[in-house]
Each structure stands twice: as C-alpha cells, then as structure tokens.
C-alpha cells in the first residue's frame, strides 16, 4: 500500500492545505489550488495522467495520513470536514467505474 503524510499542524487554512498537498502529492505545475483541482488530481491515481507522483496498481490504495490531525481540525474545522467528504466522493468515483476505492484517510 502506498502512503503519504500531510502535516496537519501546518494546515491552518485552504492555502496551507494546497501548499502541503502540492508538496506531498507532487501535483503538476498546472494545479490551481482549489478543492475541485485536488479532487480531479486524486481521481487519476490509477491512470497514466501523471496528476500526482503516485501511480497505483489495480486495487491498490493510497493511504493519506494526516499527522497532528487534531490540530488541523481545530485550526480549519470546515476544511477538515470537506477533505474527509472529498475522499469519500473520490472513492465513490472509483467504485462507479467498477474499481475498488483508491484512498484511505488515516488521522494521527
């Protein structure tokens, strides 16, 4: 299983989330620092689109570990909830295409 860590203590707002995501996921230069762009990039983990530095195999999962998740939740509660919601939605997209979910959110 592939794994990536986000520094939850550094995520105080949406701009910080996107900066941390760019670092961790290796998004392309064209990434636009929006939740829609984040969802789009994370929806291509098993394709050859190179939207992240990860290329998952069939049925492989990317574990997204948010370190200091409690700090992120305290600093940016709405964003914290939105990210969890987006992970669920992305997994539904994969299931709609007959694939297993690609993401697992782990809070530490």
Gaussian input, Z-matrix of N, CA and C with variables (Angstrom, degrees):
# hf/3-21g

backbone

0 1
 N
 C     1     B1
 C     2     B2     1     A1
 N     3     B3     2     A2     1     D1
 C     4     B4     3     A3     2     D2
 C     5     B5     4     A4     3     D3
 N     6     B6     5     A5     4     D4
 C     7     B7     6     A6     5     D5
 C     8     B8     7     A7     6     D6
 N     9     B9     8     A8     7     D7
 C    10    B10     9     A9     8     D8
 C    11    B11    10    A10     9     D9
 N    12    B12    11    A11    10    D10
 C    13    B13    12    A12    11    D11
 C    14    B14    13    A13    12    D12
 N    15    B15    14    A14    13    D13
 C    16    B16    15    A15    14    D14
 C    17    B17    16    A16    15    D15
 N    18    B18    17    A17    16    D16
 C    19    B19    18    A18    17    D17
 C    20    B20    19    A19    18    D18
 N    21    B21    20    A20    19    D19
 C    22    B22    21    A21    20    D20
 C    23    B23    22    A22    21    D21
 N    24    B24    23    A23    22    D22
 C    25    B25    24    A24    23    D23
 C    26    B26    25    A25    24    D24
 N    27    B27    26    A26    25    D25
 C    28    B28    27    A27    26    D26
 C    29    B29    28    A28    27    D27
 N    30    B30    29    A29    28    D28
 C    31    B31    30    A30    29    D29
 C    32    B32    31    A31    30    D30
 N    33    B33    32    A32    31    D31
 C    34    B34    33    A33    32    D32
 C    35    B35    34    A34    33    D33
 N    36    B36    35    A35    34    D34
 C    37    B37    36    A36    35    D35
 C    38    B38    37    A37    36    D36
 N    39    B39    38    A38    37    D37
 C    40    B40    39    A39    38    D38
 C    41    B41    40    A40    39    D39
 N    42    B42    41    A41    40    D40
 C    43    B43    42    A42    41    D41
 C    44    B44    43    A43    42    D42
 N    45    B45    44    A44    43    D43
 C    46    B46    45    A45    44    D44
 C    47    B47    46    A46    45    D45
 N    48    B48    47    A47    46    D46
 C    49    B49    48    A48    47    D47
 C    50    B50    49    A49    48    D48
 N    51    B51    50    A50    49    D49
 C    52    B52    51    A51    50    D50
 C    53    B53    52    A52    51    D51
 N    54    B54    53    A53    52    D52
 C    55    B55    54    A54    53    D53
 C    56    B56    55    A55    54    D54
 N    57    B57    56    A56    55    D55
 C    58    B58    57    A57    56    D56
 C    59    B59    58    A58    57    D57
 N    60    B60    59    A59    58    D58
 C    61    B61    60    A60    59    D59
 C    62    B62    61    A61    60    D60
 N    63    B63    62    A62    61    D61
 C    64    B64    63    A63    62    D62
 C    65    B65    64    A64    63    D63
 N    66    B66    65    A65    64    D64
 C    67    B67    66    A66    65    D65
 C    68    B68    67    A67    66    D66
 N    69    B69    68    A68    67    D67
 C    70    B70    69    A69    68    D68
 C    71    B71    70    A70    69    D69
 N    72    B72    71    A71    70    D70
 C    73    B73    72    A72    71    D71
 C    74    B74    73    A73    72    D72
 N    75    B75    74    A74    73    D73
 C    76    B76    75    A75    74    D74
 C    77    B77    76    A76    75    D75
 N    78    B78    77    A77    76    D76
 C    79    B79    78    A78    77    D77
 C    80    B80    79    A79    78    D78
 N    81    B81    80    A80    79    D79
 C    82    B82    81    A81    80    D80
 C    83    B83    82    A82    81    D81
 N    84    B84    83    A83    82    D82
 C    85    B85    84    A84    83    D83
 C    86    B86    85    A85    84    D84
 N    87    B87    86    A86    85    D85
 C    88    B88    87    A87    86    D86
 C    89    B89    88    A88    87    D87
 N    90    B90    89    A89    88    D88
 C    91    B91    90    A90    89    D89
 C    92    B92    91    A91    90    D90
 N    93    B93    92    A92    91    D91
 C    94    B94    93    A93    92    D92
 C    95    B95    94    A94    93    D93
 N    96    B96    95    A95    94    D94
 C    97    B97    96    A96    95    D95
 C    98    B98    97    A97    96    D96
 N    99    B99    98    A98    97    D97
 C   100   B100    99    A99    98    D98
 C   101   B101   100   A100    99    D99
 N   102   B102   101   A101   100   D100
 C   103   B103   102   A102   101   D101
 C   104   B104   103   A103   102   D102
 N   105   B105   104   A104   103   D103
 C   106   B106   105   A105   104   D104
 C   107   B107   106   A106   105   D105
 N   108   B108   107   A107   106   D106
 C   109   B109   108   A108   107   D107
 C   110   B110   109   A109   108   D108
 N   111   B111   110   A110   109   D109
 C   112   B112   111   A111   110   D110
 C   113   B113   112   A112   111   D111
 N   114   B114   113   A113   112   D112
 C   115   B115   114   A114   113   D113
 C   116   B116   115   A115   114   D114
 N   117   B117   116   A116   115   D115
 C   118   B118   117   A117   116   D116
 C   119   B119   118   A118   117   D117
 N   120   B120   119   A119   118   D118
 C   121   B121   120   A120   119   D119
 C   122   B122   121   A121   120   D120
 N   123   B123   122   A122   121   D121
 C   124   B124   123   A123   122   D122
 C   125   B125   124   A124   123   D123
 N   126   B126   125   A125   124   D124
 C   127   B127   126   A126   125   D125
 C   128   B128   127   A127   126   D126
 N   129   B129   128   A128   127   D127
 C   130   B130   129   A129   128   D128
 C   131   B131   130   A130   129   D129
 N   132   B132   131   A131   130   D130
 C   133   B133   132   A132   131   D131
 C   134   B134   133   A133   132   D132
 N   135   B135   134   A134   133   D133
 C   136   B136   135   A135   134   D134
 C   137   B137   136   A136   135   D135
 N   138   B138   137   A137   136   D136
 C   139   B139   138   A138   137   D137
 C   140   B140   139   A139   138   D138
 N   141   B141   140   A140   139   D139
 C   142   B142   141   A141   140   D140
 C   143   B143   142   A142   141   D141
 N   144   B144   143   A143   142   D142
 C   145   B145   144   A144   143   D143
 C   146   B146   145   A145   144   D144
 N   147   B147   146   A146   145   D145
 C   148   B148   147   A147   146   D146
 C   149   B149   148   A148   147   D147
 N   150   B150   149   A149   148   D148
 C   151   B151   150   A150   149   D149
 C   152   B152   151   A151   150   D150
 N   153   B153   152   A152   151   D151
 C   154   B154   153   A153   152   D152
 C   155   B155   154   A154   153   D153
 N   156   B156   155   A155   154   D154
 C   157   B157   156   A156   155   D155
 C   158   B158   157   A157   156   D156
 N   159   B159   158   A158   157   D157
 C   160   B160   159   A159   158   D158
 C   161   B161   160   A160   159   D159
 N   162   B162   161   A161   160   D160
 C   163   B163   162   A162   161   D161
 C   164   B164   163   A163   162   D162
 N   165   B165   164   A164   163   D163
 C   166   B166   165   A165   164   D164
 C   167   B167   166   A166   165   D165
 N   168   B168   167   A167   166   D166
 C   169   B169   168   A168   167   D167
 C   170   B170   169   A169   168   D168
 N   171   B171   170   A170   169   D169
 C   172   B172   171   A171   170   D170
 C   173   B173   172   A172   171   D171
 N   174   B174   173   A173   172   D172
 C   175   B175   174   A174   173   D173
 C   176   B176   175   A175   174   D174
 N   177   B177   176   A176   175   D175
 C   178   B178   177   A177   176   D176
 C   179   B179   178   A178   177   D177
 N   180   B180   179   A179   178   D178
 C   181   B181   180   A180   179   D179
 C   182   B182   181   A181   180   D180
 N   183   B183   182   A182   181   D181
 C   184   B184   183   A183   182   D182
 C   185   B185   184   A184   183   D183
 N   186   B186   185   A185   184   D184
 C   187   B187   186   A186   185   D185
 C   188   B188   187   A187   186   D186
 N   189   B189   188   A188   187   D187
 C   190   B190   189   A189   188   D188
 C   191   B191   190   A190   189   D189
 N   192   B192   191   A191   190   D190
 C   193   B193   192   A192   191   D191
 C   194   B194   193   A193   192   D192
 N   195   B195   194   A194   193   D193
 C   196   B196   195   A195   194   D194
 C   197   B197   196   A196   195   D195
 N   198   B198   197   A197   196   D196
 C   199   B199   198   A198   197   D197
 C   200   B200   199   A199   198   D198
 N   201   B201   200   A200   199   D199
 C   202   B202   201   A201   200   D200
 C   203   B203   202   A202   201   D201
 N   204   B204   203   A203   202   D202
 C   205   B205   204   A204   203   D203
 C   206   B206   205   A205   204   D204
 N   207   B207   206   A206   205   D205
 C   208   B208   207   A207   206   D206
 C   209   B209   208   A208   207   D207
 N   210   B210   209   A209   208   D208
 C   211   B211   210   A210   209   D209
 C   212   B212   211   A211   210   D210
 N   213   B213   212   A212   211   D211
 C   214   B214   213   A213   212   D212
 C   215   B215   214   A214   213   D213
 N   216   B216   215   A215   214   D214
 C   217   B217   216   A216   215   D215
 C   218   B218   217   A217   216   D216
 N   219   B219   218   A218   217   D217
 C   220   B220   219   A219   218   D218
 C   221   B221   220   A220   219   D219
 N   222   B222   221   A221   220   D220
 C   223   B223   222   A222   221   D221
 C   224   B224   223   A223   222   D222
 N   225   B225   224   A224   223   D223
 C   226   B226   225   A225   224   D224
 C   227   B227   226   A226   225   D225
 N   228   B228   227   A227   226   D226
 C   229   B229   228   A228   227   D227
 C   230   B230   229   A229   228   D228
 N   231   B231   230   A230   229   D229
 C   232   B232   231   A231   230   D230
 C   233   B233   232   A232   231   D231
 N   234   B234   233   A233   232   D232
 C   235   B235   234   A234   233   D233
 C   236   B236   235   A235   234   D234
 N   237   B237   236   A236   235   D235
 C   238   B238   237   A237   236   D236
 C   239   B239   238   A238   237   D237
 N   240   B240   239   A239   238   D238
 C   241   B241   240   A240   239   D239
 C   242   B242   241   A241   240   D240
 N   243   B243   242   A242   241   D241
 C   244   B244   243   A243   242   D242
 C   245   B245   244   A244   243   D243
 N   246   B246   245   A245   244   D244
 C   247   B247   246   A246   245   D245
 C   248   B248   247   A247   246   D246
 N   249   B249   248   A248   247   D247
 C   250   B250   249   A249   248   D248
 C   251   B251   250   A250   249   D249
 N   252   B252   251   A251   250   D250
 C   253   B253   252   A252   251   D251
 C   254   B254   253   A253   252   D252
 N   255   B255   254   A254   253   D253
 C   256   B256   255   A255   254   D254
 C   257   B257   256   A256   255   D255
 N   258   B258   257   A257   256   D256
 C   259   B259   258   A258   257   D257
 C   260   B260   259   A259   258   D258
 N   261   B261   260   A260   259   D259
 C   262   B262   261   A261   260   D260
 C   263   B263   262   A262   261   D261
 N   264   B264   263   A263   262   D262
 C   265   B265   264   A264   263   D263
 C   266   B266   265   A265   264   D264
 N   267   B267   266   A266   265   D265
 C   268   B268   267   A267   266   D266
 C   269   B269   268   A268   267   D267
 N   270   B270   269   A269   268   D268
 C   271   B271   270   A270   269   D269
 C   272   B272   271   A271   270   D270
 N   273   B273   272   A272   271   D271
 C   274   B274   273   A273   272   D272
 C   275   B275   274   A274   273   D273
 N   276   B276   275   A275   274   D274
 C   277   B277   276   A276   275   D275
 C   278   B278   277   A277   276   D276
 N   279   B279   278   A278   277   D277
 C   280   B280   279   A279   278   D278
 C   281   B281   280   A280   279   D279
 N   282   B282   281   A281   280   D280
 C   283   B283   282   A282   281   D281
 C   284   B284   283   A283   282   D282
 N   285   B285   284   A284   283   D283
 C   286   B286   285   A285   284   D284
 C   287   B287   286   A286   285   D285
 N   288   B288   287   A287   286   D286
 C   289   B289   288   A288   287   D287
 C   290   B290   289   A289   288   D288
 N   291   B291   290   A290   289   D289
 C   292   B292   291   A291   290   D290
 C   293   B293   292   A292   291   D291
 N   294   B294   293   A293   292   D292
 C   295   B295   294   A294   293   D293
 C   296   B296   295   A295   294   D294
 N   297   B297   296   A296   295   D295
 C   298   B298   297   A297   296   D296
 C   299   B299   298   A298   297   D297
 N   300   B300   299   A299   298   D298
 C   301   B301   300   A300   299   D299
 C   302   B302   301   A301   300   D300
 N   303   B303   302   A302   301   D301
 C   304   B304   303   A303   302   D302
 C   305   B305   304   A304   303   D303
 N   306   B306   305   A305   304   D304
 C   307   B307   306   A306   305   D305
 C   308   B308   307   A307   306   D306
 N   309   B309   308   A308   307   D307
 C   310   B310   309   A309   308   D308
 C   311   B311   310   A310   309   D309
 N   312   B312   311   A311   310   D310
 C   313   B313   312   A312   311   D311
 C   314   B314   313   A313   312   D312
 N   315   B315   314   A314   313   D313
 C   316   B316   315   A315   314   D314
 C   317   B317   316   A316   315   D315
 N   318   B318   317   A317   316   D316
 C   319   B319   318   A318   317   D317
 C   320   B320   319   A319   318   D318
 N   321   B321   320   A320   319   D319
 C   322   B322   321   A321   320   D320
 C   323   B323   322   A322   321   D321

   B1=1.4484
   B2=1.5256
   B3=1.3110
   B4=1.4623
   B5=1.5264
   B6=1.3216
   B7=1.4597
   B8=1.5229
   B9=1.3304
   B10=1.4574
   B11=1.5255
   B12=1.3221
   B13=1.4629
   B14=1.5272
   B15=1.3294
   B16=1.4560
   B17=1.5152
   B18=1.3102
   B19=1.4561
   B20=1.5213
   B21=1.3215
   B22=1.4585
   B23=1.5154
   B24=1.3162
   B25=1.4684
   B26=1.5226
   B27=1.3259
   B28=1.4645
   B29=1.5236
   B30=1.3306
   B31=1.4652
   B32=1.5238
   B33=1.3261
   B34=1.4731
   B35=1.5223
   B36=1.3396
   B37=1.4586
   B38=1.5264
   B39=1.3267
   B40=1.4611
   B41=1.5277
   B42=1.3327
   B43=1.4668
   B44=1.5278
   B45=1.3231
   B46=1.4675
   B47=1.5340
   B48=1.3253
   B49=1.4694
   B50=1.5305
   B51=1.3242
   B52=1.4624
   B53=1.5324
   B54=1.3107
   B55=1.4644
   B56=1.5367
   B57=1.3169
   B58=1.4660
   B59=1.5291
   B60=1.3213
   B61=1.4666
   B62=1.5240
   B63=1.3368
   B64=1.4575
   B65=1.5276
   B66=1.3292
   B67=1.4630
   B68=1.5237
   B69=1.3075
   B70=1.4602
   B71=1.5295
   B72=1.3225
   B73=1.4608
   B74=1.5265
   B75=1.3211
   B76=1.4599
   B77=1.5115
   B78=1.3186
   B79=1.4592
   B80=1.5293
   B81=1.3289
   B82=1.4749
   B83=1.5235
   B84=1.3048
   B85=1.4659
   B86=1.5294
   B87=1.3148
   B88=1.4639
   B89=1.5259
   B90=1.3276
   B91=1.4710
   B92=1.5225
   B93=1.3422
   B94=1.4690
   B95=1.5251
   B96=1.2942
   B97=1.4669
   B98=1.5293
   B99=1.3143
   B100=1.4590
   B101=1.5276
   B102=1.3109
   B103=1.4680
   B104=1.5223
   B105=1.3319
   B106=1.4645
   B107=1.5235
   B108=1.3290
   B109=1.4642
   B110=1.5260
   B111=1.3297
   B112=1.4640
   B113=1.5269
   B114=1.3367
   B115=1.4668
   B116=1.5263
   B117=1.3133
   B118=1.4655
   B119=1.5269
   B120=1.3155
   B121=1.4722
   B122=1.5235
   B123=1.3114
   B124=1.4587
   B125=1.5308
   B126=1.3196
   B127=1.4597
   B128=1.5252
   B129=1.3302
   B130=1.4607
   B131=1.5296
   B132=1.3018
   B133=1.4673
   B134=1.5260
   B135=1.3204
   B136=1.4722
   B137=1.5271
   B138=1.3048
   B139=1.4578
   B140=1.5247
   B141=1.3003
   B142=1.4601
   B143=1.5215
   B144=1.2998
   B145=1.4604
   B146=1.5269
   B147=1.3375
   B148=1.4682
   B149=1.5309
   B150=1.3246
   B151=1.4594
   B152=1.5283
   B153=1.3259
   B154=1.4657
   B155=1.5256
   B156=1.3161
   B157=1.4736
   B158=1.5282
   B159=1.3295
   B160=1.4636
   B161=1.5213
   B162=1.3024
   B163=1.4674
   B164=1.5163
   B165=1.3271
   B166=1.4539
   B167=1.5216
   B168=1.3137
   B169=1.4545
   B170=1.5254
   B171=1.2997
   B172=1.4558
   B173=1.5270
   B174=1.3086
   B175=1.4721
   B176=1.5235
   B177=1.3354
   B178=1.4631
   B179=1.5288
   B180=1.3111
   B181=1.4638
   B182=1.5216
   B183=1.3222
   B184=1.4587
   B185=1.5182
   B186=1.3032
   B187=1.4591
   B188=1.5291
   B189=1.3344
   B190=1.4619
   B191=1.5256
   B192=1.3077
   B193=1.4616
   B194=1.5286
   B195=1.3101
   B196=1.4611
   B197=1.5235
   B198=1.3277
   B199=1.4634
   B200=1.5297
   B201=1.3100
   B202=1.4663
   B203=1.5252
   B204=1.3237
   B205=1.4669
   B206=1.5270
   B207=1.3111
   B208=1.4598
   B209=1.5181
   B210=1.3268
   B211=1.4640
   B212=1.5177
   B213=1.3320
   B214=1.4604
   B215=1.5209
   B216=1.3160
   B217=1.4639
   B218=1.5214
   B219=1.3286
   B220=1.4599
   B221=1.5263
   B222=1.3341
   B223=1.4624
   B224=1.5251
   B225=1.3165
   B226=1.4682
   B227=1.5281
   B228=1.3367
   B229=1.4703
   B230=1.5309
   B231=1.3187
   B232=1.4668
   B233=1.5227
   B234=1.3197
   B235=1.4578
   B236=1.5248
   B237=1.3200
   B238=1.4583
   B239=1.5320
   B240=1.3255
   B241=1.4647
   B242=1.5276
   B243=1.3311
   B244=1.4611
   B245=1.5253
   B246=1.3155
   B247=1.4653
   B248=1.5282
   B249=1.3171
   B250=1.4710
   B251=1.5306
   B252=1.3212
   B253=1.4595
   B254=1.5342
   B255=1.3257
   B256=1.4656
   B257=1.5234
   B258=1.3179
   B259=1.4677
   B260=1.5252
   B261=1.3311
   B262=1.4643
   B263=1.5196
   B264=1.3252
   B265=1.4579
   B266=1.5158
   B267=1.3186
   B268=1.4663
   B269=1.5279
   B270=1.3189
   B271=1.4628
   B272=1.5238
   B273=1.3247
   B274=1.4650
   B275=1.5203
   B276=1.3203
   B277=1.4712
   B278=1.5235
   B279=1.3255
   B280=1.4642
   B281=1.5275
   B282=1.3275
   B283=1.4614
   B284=1.5221
   B285=1.3323
   B286=1.4686
   B287=1.5238
   B288=1.3252
   B289=1.4590
   B290=1.5283
   B291=1.3356
   B292=1.4553
   B293=1.5157
   B294=1.3251
   B295=1.4622
   B296=1.5291
   B297=1.3079
   B298=1.4594
   B299=1.5255
   B300=1.3363
   B301=1.4663
   B302=1.5284
   B303=1.3385
   B304=1.4566
   B305=1.5151
   B306=1.3318
   B307=1.4623
   B308=1.5149
   B309=1.3148
   B310=1.4620
   B311=1.5212
   B312=1.3102
   B313=1.4637
   B314=1.5199
   B315=1.3428
   B316=1.4639
   B317=1.5222
   B318=1.3172
   B319=1.4615
   B320=1.5179
   B321=1.3106
   B322=1.4767
   B323=1.5003
   A1=108.84
   A2=115.31
   A3=120.66
   A4=108.85
   A5=115.63
   A6=120.18
   A7=109.83
   A8=114.77
   A9=121.37
   A10=107.34
   A11=116.32
   A12=120.73
   A13=110.51
   A14=114.72
   A15=122.28
   A16=108.16
   A17=117.42
   A18=122.51
   A19=108.73
   A20=116.64
   A21=121.40
   A22=113.51
   A23=117.99
   A24=121.03
   A25=111.30
   A26=117.27
   A27=121.59
   A28=112.80
   A29=116.11
   A30=119.82
   A31=109.30
   A32=114.01
   A33=120.69
   A34=112.03
   A35=116.62
   A36=121.56
   A37=108.23
   A38=116.23
   A39=119.89
   A40=111.99
   A41=117.96
   A42=120.46
   A43=110.68
   A44=117.01
   A45=121.18
   A46=110.65
   A47=116.72
   A48=120.33
   A49=110.61
   A50=116.11
   A51=118.98
   A52=111.53
   A53=117.52
   A54=120.59
   A55=110.15
   A56=116.06
   A57=120.82
   A58=110.55
   A59=116.98
   A60=121.07
   A61=111.16
   A62=117.31
   A63=120.37
   A64=110.17
   A65=115.42
   A66=120.69
   A67=111.01
   A68=116.68
   A69=121.40
   A70=113.43
   A71=116.62
   A72=120.24
   A73=113.54
   A74=117.24
   A75=119.58
   A76=112.65
   A77=116.75
   A78=121.10
   A79=110.73
   A80=116.95
   A81=119.79
   A82=112.03
   A83=116.00
   A84=122.20
   A85=111.73
   A86=117.11
   A87=121.77
   A88=113.26
   A89=117.07
   A90=121.34
   A91=109.29
   A92=116.75
   A93=121.32
   A94=115.92
   A95=119.64
   A96=122.67
   A97=112.43
   A98=115.59
   A99=120.78
   A100=108.39
   A101=115.83
   A102=120.03
   A103=109.88
   A104=117.58
   A105=120.02
   A106=111.20
   A107=117.65
   A108=121.38
   A109=110.52
   A110=117.19
   A111=121.58
   A112=110.05
   A113=115.55
   A114=120.40
   A115=110.38
   A116=116.74
   A117=119.98
   A118=111.33
   A119=116.93
   A120=120.21
   A121=111.43
   A122=117.15
   A123=120.94
   A124=112.55
   A125=116.64
   A126=121.27
   A127=112.70
   A128=117.68
   A129=122.17
   A130=112.67
   A131=117.29
   A132=120.78
   A133=113.47
   A134=117.19
   A135=120.23
   A136=112.33
   A137=117.04
   A138=121.63
   A139=110.25
   A140=115.70
   A141=121.63
   A142=112.17
   A143=117.73
   A144=121.93
   A145=113.39
   A146=118.10
   A147=122.91
   A148=112.03
   A149=116.37
   A150=121.15
   A151=111.83
   A152=116.94
   A153=123.03
   A154=107.27
   A155=115.47
   A156=118.78
   A157=111.03
   A158=116.45
   A159=121.60
   A160=110.49
   A161=115.29
   A162=122.34
   A163=105.76
   A164=115.13
   A165=120.50
   A166=111.04
   A167=114.62
   A168=121.13
   A169=108.60
   A170=116.26
   A171=121.21
   A172=109.25
   A173=116.75
   A174=125.14
   A175=114.46
   A176=118.92
   A177=120.80
   A178=109.55
   A179=115.89
   A180=122.74
   A181=109.77
   A182=115.75
   A183=121.90
   A184=107.60
   A185=116.01
   A186=122.05
   A187=107.87
   A188=115.92
   A189=121.15
   A190=106.98
   A191=116.29
   A192=122.03
   A193=108.00
   A194=116.10
   A195=119.96
   A196=107.12
   A197=115.04
   A198=121.13
   A199=108.38
   A200=117.35
   A201=121.75
   A202=111.08
   A203=115.39
   A204=121.20
   A205=111.94
   A206=117.27
   A207=120.61
   A208=112.06
   A209=116.82
   A210=120.64
   A211=111.00
   A212=116.16
   A213=118.68
   A214=110.50
   A215=116.18
   A216=120.16
   A217=111.15
   A218=117.69
   A219=121.63
   A220=111.73
   A221=116.90
   A222=121.91
   A223=112.98
   A224=116.15
   A225=120.81
   A226=109.72
   A227=117.20
   A228=119.80
   A229=114.25
   A230=118.02
   A231=119.80
   A232=111.28
   A233=116.97
   A234=121.29
   A235=110.15
   A236=116.87
   A237=122.21
   A238=109.89
   A239=116.53
   A240=121.09
   A241=110.92
   A242=117.28
   A243=120.93
   A244=111.50
   A245=116.75
   A246=119.97
   A247=110.28
   A248=116.98
   A249=119.99
   A250=110.32
   A251=116.65
   A252=121.52
   A253=110.18
   A254=116.97
   A255=121.72
   A256=111.68
   A257=117.62
   A258=120.75
   A259=109.44
   A260=116.77
   A261=120.27
   A262=112.12
   A263=116.45
   A264=120.98
   A265=112.78
   A266=116.23
   A267=120.63
   A268=110.09
   A269=116.30
   A270=119.64
   A271=111.07
   A272=117.19
   A273=120.00
   A274=111.04
   A275=117.21
   A276=120.97
   A277=110.39
   A278=115.58
   A279=119.30
   A280=110.48
   A281=116.58
   A282=120.26
   A283=111.42
   A284=117.38
   A285=121.26
   A286=111.75
   A287=116.65
   A288=121.70
   A289=112.41
   A290=115.44
   A291=120.32
   A292=114.14
   A293=117.32
   A294=121.64
   A295=109.93
   A296=114.67
   A297=119.75
   A298=109.40
   A299=117.51
   A300=119.62
   A301=110.80
   A302=115.87
   A303=120.68
   A304=113.37
   A305=117.93
   A306=120.71
   A307=112.44
   A308=114.78
   A309=122.18
   A310=106.96
   A311=116.28
   A312=121.65
   A313=108.29
   A314=115.46
   A315=121.71
   A316=107.63
   A317=116.52
   A318=121.76
   A319=109.48
   A320=115.69
   A321=120.33
   A322=109.98
   D1=132.06
   D2=175.96
   D3=-76.97
   D4=152.41
   D5=-178.25
   D6=-144.53
   D7=146.56
   D8=177.08
   D9=-141.39
   D10=145.95
   D11=-179.71
   D12=-114.13
   D13=135.66
   D14=170.91
   D15=-110.30
   D16=137.89
   D17=178.65
   D18=-84.33
   D19=95.55
   D20=-178.05
   D21=-61.12
   D22=-30.94
   D23=179.53
   D24=-64.80
   D25=-28.11
   D26=-179.36
   D27=-84.74
   D28=-12.32
   D29=-176.50
   D30=-92.38
   D31=94.75
   D32=-177.72
   D33=-104.11
   D34=-14.77
   D35=179.46
   D36=-161.09
   D37=-179.10
   D38=-176.67
   D39=-64.77
   D40=-38.28
   D41=179.23
   D42=-61.01
   D43=-42.75
   D44=179.05
   D45=-66.98
   D46=-36.38
   D47=177.19
   D48=-61.09
   D49=-45.47
   D50=-178.42
   D51=-68.60
   D52=-36.92
   D53=176.32
   D54=-62.69
   D55=-44.44
   D56=179.09
   D57=-66.41
   D58=-39.25
   D59=178.96
   D60=-66.36
   D61=-42.11
   D62=177.82
   D63=-57.93
   D64=-44.14
   D65=179.85
   D66=-64.08
   D67=-49.19
   D68=-172.54
   D69=-74.34
   D70=-42.04
   D71=-173.93
   D72=-93.77
   D73=-15.67
   D74=-178.93
   D75=68.41
   D76=43.10
   D77=179.59
   D78=-60.70
   D79=155.33
   D80=-179.10
   D81=-69.65
   D82=163.71
   D83=179.58
   D84=-57.09
   D85=-26.65
   D86=-177.39
   D87=-79.62
   D88=-2.53
   D89=179.86
   D90=-58.69
   D91=131.99
   D92=-170.30
   D93=-103.65
   D94=15.01
   D95=177.42
   D96=54.78
   D97=51.02
   D98=174.80
   D99=-136.48
   D100=156.97
   D101=177.91
   D102=-62.63
   D103=-38.59
   D104=178.09
   D105=-60.11
   D106=-42.25
   D107=178.51
   D108=-65.63
   D109=-39.01
   D110=178.07
   D111=-60.35
   D112=-47.62
   D113=179.13
   D114=-61.57
   D115=-43.79
   D116=179.53
   D117=-59.92
   D118=-48.31
   D119=-179.88
   D120=-60.96
   D121=-41.48
   D122=-177.28
   D123=-75.16
   D124=-11.05
   D125=179.13
   D126=-86.03
   D127=-2.48
   D128=-177.64
   D129=-117.90
   D130=29.86
   D131=-175.42
   D132=-68.90
   D133=-23.45
   D134=-179.43
   D135=-106.53
   D136=8.34
   D137=-178.72
   D138=-106.80
   D139=173.23
   D140=179.94
   D141=-93.82
   D142=26.16
   D143=-175.60
   D144=-79.88
   D145=-15.42
   D146=-179.17
   D147=57.79
   D148=43.49
   D149=179.05
   D150=-83.85
   D151=-15.82
   D152=174.19
   D153=-141.14
   D154=175.09
   D155=176.10
   D156=-80.00
   D157=-3.12
   D158=-179.19
   D159=-99.73
   D160=141.23
   D161=172.26
   D162=-133.55
   D163=101.77
   D164=-176.32
   D165=-81.04
   D166=146.20
   D167=173.32
   D168=-79.81
   D169=168.75
   D170=177.67
   D171=-54.73
   D172=129.21
   D173=178.55
   D174=69.32
   D175=1.69
   D176=176.22
   D177=-75.74
   D178=151.70
   D179=-178.54
   D180=-117.64
   D181=142.49
   D182=171.41
   D183=-99.79
   D184=118.86
   D185=178.45
   D186=-88.79
   D187=117.95
   D188=176.78
   D189=-98.83
   D190=109.74
   D191=-178.53
   D192=-99.22
   D193=119.46
   D194=174.95
   D195=-99.17
   D196=106.80
   D197=176.72
   D198=-75.08
   D199=146.89
   D200=-176.95
   D201=52.67
   D202=43.94
   D203=-177.96
   D204=-59.02
   D205=-33.95
   D206=178.46
   D207=-62.53
   D208=-37.67
   D209=177.10
   D210=-66.36
   D211=-43.70
   D212=177.80
   D213=-61.32
   D214=-44.33
   D215=-179.15
   D216=-61.43
   D217=-37.91
   D218=179.17
   D219=-72.11
   D220=-37.24
   D221=-175.58
   D222=-81.89
   D223=-32.44
   D224=-176.03
   D225=-143.67
   D226=66.02
   D227=-172.84
   D228=-60.68
   D229=-39.89
   D230=-179.50
   D231=-67.33
   D232=-40.54
   D233=177.80
   D234=-65.19
   D235=-41.60
   D236=178.88
   D237=-56.43
   D238=-47.38
   D239=179.25
   D240=-65.98
   D241=-39.43
   D242=-178.90
   D243=-64.16
   D244=-39.39
   D245=179.66
   D246=-65.11
   D247=-43.93
   D248=177.57
   D249=-61.34
   D250=-40.74
   D251=178.18
   D252=-63.52
   D253=-43.74
   D254=-179.54
   D255=-64.12
   D256=-40.40
   D257=177.82
   D258=-59.47
   D259=-43.58
   D260=176.84
   D261=-61.59
   D262=-42.41
   D263=179.36
   D264=-65.96
   D265=-39.66
   D266=177.64
   D267=-63.22
   D268=-43.52
   D269=178.32
   D270=-62.41
   D271=-35.85
   D272=175.97
   D273=-64.22
   D274=-37.73
   D275=176.51
   D276=-58.61
   D277=-46.98
   D278=179.05
   D279=-60.39
   D280=-43.74
   D281=179.54
   D282=-63.83
   D283=-37.21
   D284=177.79
   D285=-60.26
   D286=-28.21
   D287=178.47
   D288=-93.32
   D289=12.58
   D290=176.66
   D291=79.28
   D292=16.40
   D293=-179.85
   D294=-107.57
   D295=162.99
   D296=173.93
   D297=-76.34
   D298=154.64
   D299=176.92
   D300=-54.01
   D301=145.31
   D302=-175.62
   D303=-102.73
   D304=-14.78
   D305=-173.69
   D306=-121.14
   D307=143.77
   D308=171.36
   D309=-131.60
   D310=123.85
   D311=179.87
   D312=-95.50
   D313=124.11
   D314=-179.59
   D315=-120.11
   D316=125.65
   D317=-178.51
   D318=-105.72
   D319=125.78
   D320=178.93
   D321=-127.18

